[in-house]
Amino acid sequence: MASRARTITRIFLGASLVFAGVSHLTFARDEFQAQVPESLPLDPDTTVLASGAVEIGLGSALLFARKRRRTVGTLAALFFVAVFPGNVAQWMHQRDGFGLDTDMKRFVRLFFQPVLVWAAAWSTRR
């Protein structure tokens, strides 16, 4: 039963990352730029494009890499930790994006990031 739950979680997470990555590169670039912290010394669009490419790679690896699944899960978890400051910046600077148009919505969203970290790690363990 746990194995099935892990597989479903991993597939959902992988597909979600691929979708998010594609949206970074196409229709949601402006929305994602709202999450780029001002302190980051890179152009926001470059940051969005690079993170989109990483998401596509991580999502694909979660879906298809069998021999390195645990490593991929660890990398995905670390990626979710790395992008967390962007979520904090969106909340602190009151930037709208993805329907997060109130301080409360942006604040509540912060609590979902640890769930993603946990899901990436848990779903790729045996």
C-alpha positions as a Markdown table, in Angstrom:
| # | Residue | x | y | z |
|---|---|---|---|---|
| 1 | Met | 0.0 | 0.0 | 0.0 |
| 2 | Ala | 2.8 | 2.5 | 0.9 |
| 3 | Ser | 4.6 | 1.6 | -2.3 |
| 4 | Arg | 1.5 | 2.5 | -4.3 |
| 5 | Ala | 1.1 | 5.8 | -2.5 |
| 6 | Arg | 4.7 | 6.7 | -3.0 |
| 7 | Thr | 4.4 | 5.9 | -6.7 |
| 8 | Ile | 1.3 | 8.0 | -7.1 |
| 9 | Thr | 2.9 | 10.9 | -5.2 |
| 10 | Arg | 6.1 | 10.7 | -7.3 |
| 11 | Ile | 4.1 | 10.6 | -10.6 |
| 12 | Phe | 1.9 | 13.5 | -9.5 |
| 13 | Leu | 4.9 | 15.5 | -8.4 |
| 14 | Gly | 6.9 | 14.7 | -11.5 |
| 15 | Ala | 4.0 | 15.6 | -13.9 |
| 16 | Ser | 3.3 | 18.8 | -11.9 |
| 17 | Leu | 7.0 | 19.9 | -12.2 |
| 18 | Val | 7.0 | 19.3 | -15.9 |
| 19 | Phe | 3.8 | 21.3 | -16.3 |
| 20 | Ala | 5.2 | 24.1 | -14.1 |
| 21 | Gly | 8.5 | 24.1 | -16.0 |
| 22 | Val | 6.7 | 24.4 | -19.4 |
| 23 | Ser | 4.6 | 27.2 | -18.0 |
| 24 | His | 7.7 | 29.0 | -16.9 |
| 25 | Leu | 8.9 | 28.9 | -20.5 |
| 26 | Thr | 5.6 | 29.9 | -22.1 |
| 27 | Phe | 2.3 | 31.2 | -20.8 |
| 28 | Ala | 3.1 | 32.0 | -17.2 |
| 29 | Arg | 6.5 | 33.8 | -17.4 |
| 30 | Asp | 5.2 | 37.1 | -16.1 |
| 31 | Glu | 3.4 | 35.4 | -13.2 |
| 32 | Phe | 6.6 | 33.5 | -12.2 |
| 33 | Gln | 8.6 | 36.7 | -12.3 |
| 34 | Ala | 6.5 | 38.0 | -9.4 |
| 35 | Gln | 8.2 | 35.4 | -7.2 |
| 36 | Val | 11.8 | 36.3 | -8.1 |
| 37 | Pro | 13.4 | 38.0 | -5.1 |
| 38 | Glu | 14.8 | 41.4 | -5.8 |
| 39 | Ser | 18.0 | 40.4 | -4.0 |
| 40 | Leu | 18.8 | 37.8 | -6.6 |
| 41 | Pro | 21.5 | 39.3 | -8.9 |
| 42 | Leu | 20.0 | 37.9 | -12.1 |
| 43 | Asp | 17.5 | 39.2 | -14.5 |
| 44 | Pro | 14.0 | 37.9 | -13.4 |
| 45 | Asp | 13.2 | 36.5 | -16.8 |
| 46 | Thr | 16.5 | 34.6 | -17.0 |
| 47 | Thr | 15.8 | 33.2 | -13.5 |
| 48 | Val | 12.3 | 32.1 | -14.5 |
| 49 | Leu | 13.6 | 30.5 | -17.7 |
| 50 | Ala | 16.4 | 28.7 | -15.9 |
| 51 | Ser | 14.1 | 27.4 | -13.1 |
| 52 | Gly | 11.6 | 26.3 | -15.7 |
| 53 | Ala | 14.3 | 24.2 | -17.4 |
| 54 | Val | 15.3 | 22.7 | -14.0 |
| 55 | Glu | 11.7 | 21.9 | -13.2 |
| 56 | Ile | 11.3 | 20.1 | -16.5 |
| 57 | Gly | 14.4 | 18.1 | -15.9 |
| 58 | Leu | 13.6 | 17.2 | -12.3 |
| 59 | Gly | 10.0 | 16.3 | -13.2 |
| 60 | Ser | 11.1 | 14.1 | -16.1 |
| 61 | Ala | 13.6 | 12.4 | -13.9 |
| 62 | Leu | 11.0 | 11.8 | -11.2 |
| 63 | Leu | 8.8 | 10.2 | -13.8 |
| 64 | Phe | 11.4 | 8.1 | -15.7 |
| 65 | Ala | 14.7 | 7.7 | -13.7 |
| 66 | Arg | 14.6 | 4.4 | -11.9 |
| 67 | Lys | 18.2 | 3.7 | -10.9 |
| 68 | Arg | 18.8 | 7.2 | -9.4 |
| 69 | Arg | 15.3 | 7.8 | -8.0 |
| 70 | Arg | 16.5 | 8.6 | -4.5 |
| 71 | Thr | 19.1 | 11.0 | -5.8 |
| 72 | Val | 16.4 | 12.7 | -7.9 |
| 73 | Gly | 14.1 | 13.0 | -5.0 |
| 74 | Thr | 16.8 | 14.6 | -2.9 |
| 75 | Leu | 17.6 | 17.1 | -5.7 |
| 76 | Ala | 13.9 | 17.9 | -6.1 |
| 77 | Ala | 13.6 | 18.4 | -2.3 |
| 78 | Leu | 16.6 | 20.7 | -2.4 |
| 79 | Phe | 15.1 | 22.6 | -5.4 |
| 80 | Phe | 11.9 | 23.2 | -3.4 |
| 81 | Val | 14.0 | 24.6 | -0.5 |
| 82 | Ala | 16.0 | 26.8 | -2.9 |
| 83 | Val | 12.9 | 28.4 | -4.4 |
| 84 | Phe | 11.2 | 29.0 | -1.1 |
| 85 | Pro | 12.8 | 32.5 | -0.7 |
| 86 | Gly | 10.9 | 33.5 | -3.9 |
| 87 | Asn | 7.6 | 32.5 | -2.2 |
| 88 | Val | 8.6 | 34.5 | 0.9 |
| 89 | Ala | 9.5 | 37.5 | -1.3 |
| 90 | Gln | 6.1 | 37.3 | -3.1 |
| 91 | Trp | 4.4 | 37.4 | 0.3 |
| 92 | Met | 6.7 | 40.1 | 1.8 |
| 93 | His | 6.4 | 42.5 | -1.2 |
| 94 | Gln | 2.7 | 41.8 | -1.7 |
| 95 | Arg | 3.1 | 40.7 | -5.3 |
| 96 | Asp | 0.1 | 39.2 | -7.0 |
| 97 | Gly | 0.5 | 36.0 | -9.1 |
| 98 | Phe | -1.4 | 32.8 | -9.7 |
| 99 | Gly | -4.5 | 34.1 | -7.8 |
| 100 | Leu | -2.4 | 34.9 | -4.7 |
| 101 | Asp | -3.9 | 38.3 | -4.5 |
| 102 | Thr | -4.1 | 38.8 | -0.7 |
| 103 | Asp | -1.6 | 38.7 | 2.1 |
| 104 | Met | -3.4 | 35.7 | 3.6 |
| 105 | Lys | -3.3 | 33.6 | 0.4 |
| 106 | Arg | 0.4 | 34.3 | -0.1 |
| 107 | Phe | 1.1 | 33.5 | 3.6 |
| 108 | Val | -0.9 | 30.2 | 3.6 |
| 109 | Arg | 1.0 | 29.2 | 0.4 |
| 110 | Leu | 4.2 | 29.3 | 2.4 |
| 111 | Phe | 3.1 | 26.2 | 4.3 |
| 112 | Phe | 2.8 | 24.1 | 1.2 |
| 113 | Gln | 6.5 | 24.3 | 0.4 |
| 114 | Pro | 7.5 | 22.0 | 3.2 |
| 115 | Val | 4.9 | 19.5 | 2.0 |
| 116 | Leu | 6.6 | 19.5 | -1.4 |
| 117 | Val | 10.0 | 19.0 | 0.2 |
| 118 | Trp | 8.6 | 16.1 | 2.1 |
| 119 | Ala | 6.7 | 14.6 | -0.9 |
| 120 | Ala | 9.9 | 14.7 | -3.1 |
| 121 | Ala | 11.9 | 12.9 | -0.4 |
| 122 | Trp | 9.2 | 10.4 | 0.7 |
| 123 | Ser | 8.0 | 9.4 | -2.7 |
| 124 | Thr | 11.5 | 8.4 | -3.9 |
| 125 | Arg | 12.4 | 6.2 | -1.0 |
| 126 | Arg | 11.8 | 2.4 | -0.9 |
